[in-house]
Amino acid sequence: MTRDERRRVIPLAMQAALASVAMACTLLIVKAYAAWHTGSVAMLGSLADTGLDLLASLVTLYGVKLAAEPADHDHRFGHGKAEALAALFQVVLITASAIGIAVQAIRRFSDPVANEDAGLGIGVSIAAIVATFALLAYQRSIIRQTGSIAIMADNVHYQSDMLLNVAVIAALVLDQYVGISGADPVFGIAIAAWLVWGAFQASSQAIDMLMDKEWPEAQRAAFMEVAARQPGIRGIHDFRTRRAGSHDFAQFHMEVDAALSVRDAHDIVERVERALRDTFPRVETLIHLDPEGHVDTDNPLVEADVTPHWFSKRL
């Protein structure tokens, strides 16, 4: 990623994180009043989730800011994985919220309390749905441009928040207008289950990043196709990829004619790097040069040539 691109991407991710914080602050105040006034456990669950949304959004803001810091002496690959840590922190908060809501809902079964002023709770929930939908649309546009995993996790969190508000409306309508007294705690438990599922989904990408999981196969294939079609390459092996925040890293061993001079071989490497940088500007590429036929190790995973398919297409 070039310096100009980094300047553009970082502010966008920061703006999305700040928008999440502002949204959570507003909804927290409004929902606190609605939960106190209605006594609804579903609304209480929605309030708890919004409170954790605020904390998660603050952590996301810090994670995005830290991930945007350039590489330094102690972090030569940058700070991109701070986004994954922020996403995992969100998962912990979501899970804690789900447990608290489920406990409160179970207590409500044994000690039912009548809800009041369902109209207020419904109105607050509708307003929250509209505001959250706008935030989700904005976050998705930022994710498309930056690939930020922290904003992605925040987006998943707010998707569940929008569905929570729909569940609150249904619970209040069934409880006060239809007369089904057990609807509120039932929806509270359903909300808790949905939050746990959302936490599981949000954690998967963060864990994959921290574990340096390889890119999806389609992305690997697209990257290797650009590299393999450059003239002078006799083979590519030990192709490894990983992701850290909005930054991608790729490395591979590239074979050239053993009779080439160092200068000529280096020219081929630079040509490959230039082609990859032009096509994948957000990927930092490291190429190790090998003479054709050289074997680095007896590890078949490392030595597997990943270029035959593209060479056959080129011939």
MOJODA-V245630 format. One line per field, one symbol per residue. ss: DSSP state (H for helix, E for strand, - for the rest). phi: phi as a letter, one per 40 degrees, with the letter a starting at -180 (. if undefined). psi: psi as a letter, one per 40 degrees, with the letter a starting at -180 (. if undefined). Layout:
BEGIN
ss->???
phi->???
psi->???
END
This chain:
BEGIN
ss->--HHHHHHHHHHHHHHHHHHHHHHHHHHHHHHHHHHHH--HHHHHHHHHHHHHHHHHHHHHHHHHHH--------------HHHHHHHHHHHHHHHHHHHHHHHHHHHHH-------HHHHHHHHHHHHHHHHHHHHHHHHHHHHH--HHHHHHHHHHHHHHHHHHHHHHHHHHHHHH----HHHHHHHHHHHHHHHHHHHHHHHHHHHH------HHHHHHHHHHHH------EEEEEEEEEE--EEEEEEEEEE-----HHHHHHHHHHHHHHHHHH---EEEEEEEEE--------HHHH-E--HHHHHHH-
phi->.cccccccccccccccccccccccccccccccccccccgcccccccccccccdcccccccdcccccccccdbccbccgbdcdccccccccccccccccccccccccccccbcbccbfcdccccccccccccccccccccccccccbgcccccccccccccccccccccdcccccccccgccccccccccccccccccccccccccccdcccfccdddccccccccccccccgcbibafcbbabbgcbbbbaacbcbdccccdccccccdccccccccccbccbcbbbbcbcdgcbcaccccccccbbdccccccc
psi->hiddddddddddddddddddddddddddddddddddddehdddddddddddddddddddddddddddehiiadegeeafdeddddddddddddddddddddddddddddegihhiigdddddddddddddddddddddddddddddehddddddddddddddddddddddddddddddegdeddddddddddddddddddddddddddddefiiiiddddddddddddehieheihifhiiiihbehihiiihhhiheeiiddddddddddddddddddgeehhhhhhhiihehhdiehdddehheeddddddd.
END
